[in-house]
Amino acid sequence: MRWGRRPLSLTLRVALLLSAVAVTTFLAAGAYLYTTLARQMAGRDDVELINKVSQIRRIIAGLPSPQSIAQDQRPLMETLSGHDFMLRVNGPDGAALLQSAPTSRPLPRVDSVPVQRALTLADIHDWTPEAGVGRMVSAAGRMGGGETVRITLARERSDRLKILRGYTVDLLVALCGGALLAILLGYVIVHHSMRRLRSVIAKANDINANRLNTRLSVGDAPVELREMGEAFNAMLDRLEDGVQRLSGFAADLAHDLRTPVNTLMVETQVALARPRTAEEYQALLASNSEEYERLARMIENTLFLARVDNAQLAVQREPLDLRAELLRIHDYFEILADDVGVRLEVEALPIEARLDPVLLQRAVGNLVSNALRYTPAGGAIRLTARRGGQGIELAVANTGPGIAPEHLPHIFNRYYRADAARSGQAHSAGLGLSIVRAIMALHGGSVRVESAEGANTTFFLLFK
C-alpha cells in the first residue's frame, strides 16, 4: 500500500511562511549592515594607510640622508606602534634601508606616488596574502639632503576586519536564533488567531441532514472568516431549500403514484374475486391501460424535470415560423377541442425565432391541454404571438373560471394543483406547468400568468 505524505496544518504553514518572511528580512538587513560596516571599516583602513605614509614622509623629510634611516629606525617604527603594518623603505639605489616585518607573500610591484603629490584613496592597491585580503600603498619620500627614497606600507588584515569577522559569526547566530523565535512566536500567534476558524469548524461539524437550519455566527468574525461564513450559510440555505424541495417532491410523487397503483390493485383484486366474462376482463384491461398511461406520463415528466435540474438536456435551436408552429399545435388539439365543445383559435403573424421546436411544442401543448381541462363548453382558447420590446411573446388565453389569487404564486410548483381535492383530477399529476417553466428557463425566457377568479386566464411565454 502506498502511503501519502500527511499535509502540514494551516497553522504551521502560516507560521512557517511568517518565519520565512522574518528570516528573509533578517538576512537582507544583516547583509546590508555587514556590507555597510565592511565598506566603512575598509575605508577607515585606507585612510589610516594614507595618514601613516604622510606621517612617514614628514619624518623622512627631517632626516639628512638615507643612512640616517638605517642608523636610527626608532622614529619610523614608532609610527607603527600598536598596529599590524608592514613598512619597507628602499634607498635611491633600491637597497632596503628599513624592513619592519616580512609579509606572508611578496608584495606586488606598483608605481610610487611622486613626492610632489599628496596621496589619495585611489593610490591604495590590493594584494593577496596567505589569508584574507591585503591593502598596500607605495610613495616616494624626499630626505632633508634631497635624496628620494621609496616608502611601501602594507597591511594584511586590520583589527577592524578581525572584529568584523567575529561580528559575522555573531550575526549568523542571531539570525538562527531570530528564525527559531519567529517560528515559535508565529505558530503561537497563528494558533491563537485560528480559534475563530476552529469554532466555525466545530459548528460546521454539528450540522447534519436533520439540522440544516443551523447557521454559522459571522457577526463578530474577522473579515476573511465573515466572507467564508456568509458563503457557507448561503450554501446551507441552498441545501436546506433543496432538501425541503426533494422531501416535498418525494412526498408528492409517492402521493400521486399511490392513486393509480391503488386503482390497479383494487380493480385487479375485484376482478379476481370471482370468474368474469371476456368482456369484463377486456374492460378491466382497458381501465388498467389508462392507469398505466398515466403512470408512464408521470414518470416521463419527472425524468424530464430531473434532466433539466441536472443540466443534462441540451436545447437544439432552429429557425422557426411561430405562426406555423401554433397552427401545427392547433391542428393537433382541434379534435379534442371539438369533443368538449371549445373553440381553438390562432391569431399570429409570421414571426421567425430560433427555438427548440420539440420543447416549444411541449410547452405550448401543456398550456393548451391545461386550458382544455378548465374551459367549459362553449368557451374559447386563443393562441397568439407578437414581437415586443423585450422579445417574442406567445400567449395562451382561455375563457375558463380563472384562478384564485392565493393559488397564483404556486401554480408552477411541482405537483401543485389549484383544485380543492388533490386527487380530483385523475389524469393530471400537477407537472405540466412546472415543465413549461423549466422549458422557458432552458431558453433563457420566462413564463407568467394573468388571471382572476371568475375571469379569463392567460399564460404568457416570453422568449428574449
N, C-alpha and C positions, 0 to 999 in steps of 0.2 A: 504494500500500500504506500502511496506517495503522500507524504505529509507536506502541507503548505506552511510557509513561514507565517507565524502569527503577526498581524499588523500592529504597529505601535498605537497606543491610545492617543486620542486627540490632545489630551493634556500634555503628554510627553512630547508630542510633535511640536506643539506651540512653544513649550518650554525650550526645546532644542533649537527651534528657529530663533527665538528671542536670544538664546545664548550665542548662536552663530552670529547674529547681528551685533551683540555686545562684543564678542571676541574680535570680529572684523573691525569694529570701531576701535577697540583697544590696540589692535595691530597697526591700524592706519595711524592712530595718534602716536603710538610708540615709535613707529618708523619715522614719522615726521620729526618727533622730538630728538630721536637719535641722530638723524641726518643733520638737523639744525645744529645740535650740540657738537657733532663731529666737525662740521664746517667751521663753527666758531672757534673750536679748540685748535684746528689746523691753522686757521688764520692767525690766532694768537701766537702759535709756534713760529709761523713765518715772520711775523712782526718782531718776535724776540730774536730770531736769527739775524734779521737786518740790524736791529739795535746793537747786538753783540759785535757784528762786523764793524759797524760805525764806531763803536767804542774802541775796538782794537785798532782801527785806523788812527784814532786820535792818540792812542798810546804810542803807536809806531812813529807817528809824526814827531813825537818828542824825543825819540831816540836818535843818537848821532849816526850810527852805522848799523849794517846788518849784523856785525859781530857782537854788538851790544845785546841783541836778542838772544844769541846763543849763550852769551856770558851770564845774562840775568833773565831767566824766563818767568820769574815770580810775578811781575806786573801783568803780563798777559795771562798767566794761569789763574790769577785771582779773579779775572773776569768770568772764568768758567766755574768758579767755586759753587758747589751745590747743584750743578746742572750736569746733564749727561751729554755735553757737547764734545765733539772731537775736532781739535784745532791743529791745522798744519800751516806752517809759514815757510815758504821757499824763497831763497835769495835770488838776486838778479841772474845768477848762473844756474838756477834750478836746484841747487843743493838745499836740503832740508835744514832749516835753522831751528825749527821747533816742531815737535810731534807730541801732542798731549796724550793720545791713546790710539792704539791700532783699531781700524774698523774691521767688522766681521768679513767684509768683502771689499776689494779695491774700489775706490771712488772713480766714477767716470770722469773723463776729461771734458771740461766745459770752458767756455770763454769767460775771461775775467772782466768784471765791471771796471772801466777805466777810473783812474784816480780822480779825475775832474767831475765825475758824475756820481750823484747820490744813488743809493740802492733803492729799488722798488720791489714790490711783490712779484713782478714779472721776472725778476732775476733769480728767483728760487727755482731749483730743479729737483726732480725726483731721482732717487737712486734705490737700488734693491739690495738691502742687507739680507742676512740669512733668515731673519724673521721680521715680519711686518713690512712697513713702508718707511723709507728714509727720505729726508729732505736735506739739501745742501745748497751752499752759495759760495761763489768764488769772486774775489775782488782784489784789485791792485791797491797797495798802500805805499805812500811815499815817506821815506825816512827824513830825519832832520838834515842829513847831509845830501839829500837829493836822490839817493838810490831808491829804486822801486822794488818792492817785494810782492809776492803773491800770497794772499790770505785765502785759505779754504776752511770753511766751517761746516760741519755736518752733524746730523742727529739721526739716530736710528729710531727711537721711539721716546716721545716725551712723557713726563709724568702725567700730563693731562690725558694723553691717549691711553696710558695704562689705567687711569681712573675710568675712562670711557669704556674700556674693555670689561672692567668689573661692573660698570653700570649696565652693560648689555646682559650680563648674567642675571643681575637683579631685575631687569626689565622683563626677561623671559619668565622668571619665577613669578613675578607679579601678574603677568599675562595668564599663566596657567592657573594661579590662584583666583584671579578675577573670573576666568572662564568657569571654573568649578562653582564659584559663588554665584555667578549669573545663572548657571543651570539650576542650582538649588533654589535660589530665590524665584527664578522664572517658573519652576514647577510649583512652588508653594502659591505664588500669585495666581497662576493659571488655574490650579486646582481649586483655589478659593473662588475665582471668578466663574468657574463652571458649575457652581452649586445650583444656579438657576436652571441650567441645562439639565442637570440631574433630576431636579424636581419636575421638569417638563417630561423627561423620560419616564419617571415614576408615574406621573399622571397618565401618560400615554399607555403604560402597561396595564393600567386599571380599566382601559376601555376594551369592551368586547361587544359581540353582536347583540347582547341584551342591555348594554349600557351605551348605546351610540349617542344618547342625549348629553353625555358628559362633554364639557368643553374645557380647553386649557385657559388658565388665567393669564392674560397678556397685558393687563393694565399697568403693572409695575415692573414689567420685564424690560431689559435693555432693548435698544432699537433693533439689533440684529435678531434677537430671540423673539421680539414682538412680531416682526415680519414673518418669521418661521411659524410662530404660534397662530397668527392670523391665517396663514396659508393652510396650516393643519386643521384649524377649526372650519375653514371653508371646505376642506376635503371631507371632514366629518359631516358637515351639512349635506354635501352631495351624497355621501354614503348613506346617511340616515334617510334622505329622501328616496334614494334608490332602493334601500331595503324595504321601506314602507310601501313604495310602489310595487316592488316584487311580491311582498306579502299580500297586498291587495289584489295584484294580478293573479297570484296563485289561488286566493280565496274565490275571486270572481270566476276564474277558469274552472275550478272544482265545482262551483255552484251551477254554472251553465252546462258543464258536462254531465252533471248528475241528472238533469231533467231528461235528456234523450236516452241516457243509459237506463234510468228507471222505467221510462216508457217502453223501451225494447224488452227489458226484463219482465215487466208486468204482462205485456201483451203475449210474450212467449210462454210465460207460465200459465196464463189463461188458456192459450191455445192447446197446451199440453195437458190440461186438466181432464179433457175427455176427447174422444175421437171427433174429428172435424171433417167437413166435406172439402173437396178440392177447391171450391170457390172460396170457402172461408180461409183456407191456407193461402190462397192467392191474394186475398185482401190483406191478410197479415203480412205477407212478404212485401206488398206494395207500401203498407204503412211503415214497415221496418226500413224499406228503401229510402223513404223520405227522411227518417231519423238519421240514417247513415249519411245521406247527403248533407244534412245539417251539421253532423259531426265533422265531415270532410271539409265543409266550408269554414267551420270554426278553427280547425287545425291549420288549414291553409292560411287563413287570415292571421292567426297567431304567429306562424312561422314567418310570414311576410313582415310583420311588425318587428319580430326578433332580428331579422336580417337588416332592417332599417336601423334599429338601435345599435347594431354592431358594425354599421357602415360596410356591410357586405353586399349591398345592392347598388349596382352601377346604373347611372342614368344614360340612356342611349338617345341623345338629342338628334332630331331630324327636322328639316324644314317642313312645316305642316300648314295646311289651309284650315283654319279653325272653323270656318263655316262648313266645310266639307266634313270635318270630324264631328261636329254637332249634328249634322244631318245623318251621319252614319249611326250615331247613338240614337237619334230619333227613330230611325228605321228599325233598330234592334228592339226598342221598348214599345213601338207603336201597337203591336198586337196585345201586349199586356195592358197598355193604357186603355185600349178599346174594351177589353174584357171587364174592366172595373168602371167604365163609363167616364174616363178622364181624357180631356183634350191635351195633346202634346204638341207644342209649337216651338219653332226655331226662328229667332229674329237676329240675324247677324250678317254683316258684310264680309266679303273675303278678306281675311286678315292672316298674314303669314307670321309664324313664330317657330322658333327652334325648341321643340319639346320632345319628350319621350312619348310616342303615340300610345304604347300599351298602358303606361302609367296614367296618361291623360284620360283615356277611355275608362280606366278603372275608377279614377277619382270622380269624374262626371257621372259615370254609371252608378256609383254608390249613392250620389246625391239624388239622381233620378229615381233609383229604386226606393230610397228613403221617402221621397216625395210621393210616390205612388202608394206607399203604405199608409200615409196620413191624409191624402187628399180625398175628400168624399166624391161620390158620383156626381157628375155634372160640373166638377171643378176643372181647373186647367193647370198645366205645368209649362212654364216658358223658359227656354234656353236662349241666352243672349251672349254676345261677345262684342267688346268695344276696346279701342285703344285710347288710353288716357295719359295724363301727365306722368303718372307713377309707373305705367307699364300696361300690360294687356290684362283685361279683367273679364272673366267668364262669370255668369250668374245663372243660378237655377232657382226659379221662383215658383211657389205653388200657392194655391188658394185654400190650404188646409186650415185647421183650427188654431194654428200658431203655437208657440212655445212659451210657457210661463217664465217670467223674468228670473225666478230663482233657479231655473234649470239651465239658462243660457251659459253661465260660466263653466258648466261641467259637461256639456253635451259632446265635447271632443275627447273626453277621457275614455279610457278603455273600459268596456263592459258597463258603461253608464247608459241607462235608458230613462227617458223622462216620464214614461208611463208609471202609474202608481204601483201596479202589480209587476214585479220584476220578471216573472216568468210568463207574463201575459202574452208576449209575442213569441210564439214557439219558433218562428222562422228567423228571428233576429238574435244575434249574440251581443250586440252593442259594440261592434268593432268597426262598422262601416265608416263612421265619421273620424275615428282615430286613424284609419288608413288614409283618408283624404288629407288629414293634417300632415301625416308622415310623407305623403307624396309631394305635397306643396313644399315641405321642408327640404326634400331632395332637390327640388327645382330652385331653391332659394327664394320661394314665394311665401304667401300666407293665405289663410282662409279665415273668413269672418261670417257672422250671421246677423241678420236683422229680422226680428220677429217680436210679436206681442200676442198674448193670449187672445184668441178670437179674431185675429187679423192674419194677413198673409205672412209667409215666411220666405226669405231669400237668402241663399248662400252665395258668397262672393269668393271667387278664386282669383288672386292677384299674382300674375307672373311678371317679375321685374326684369 
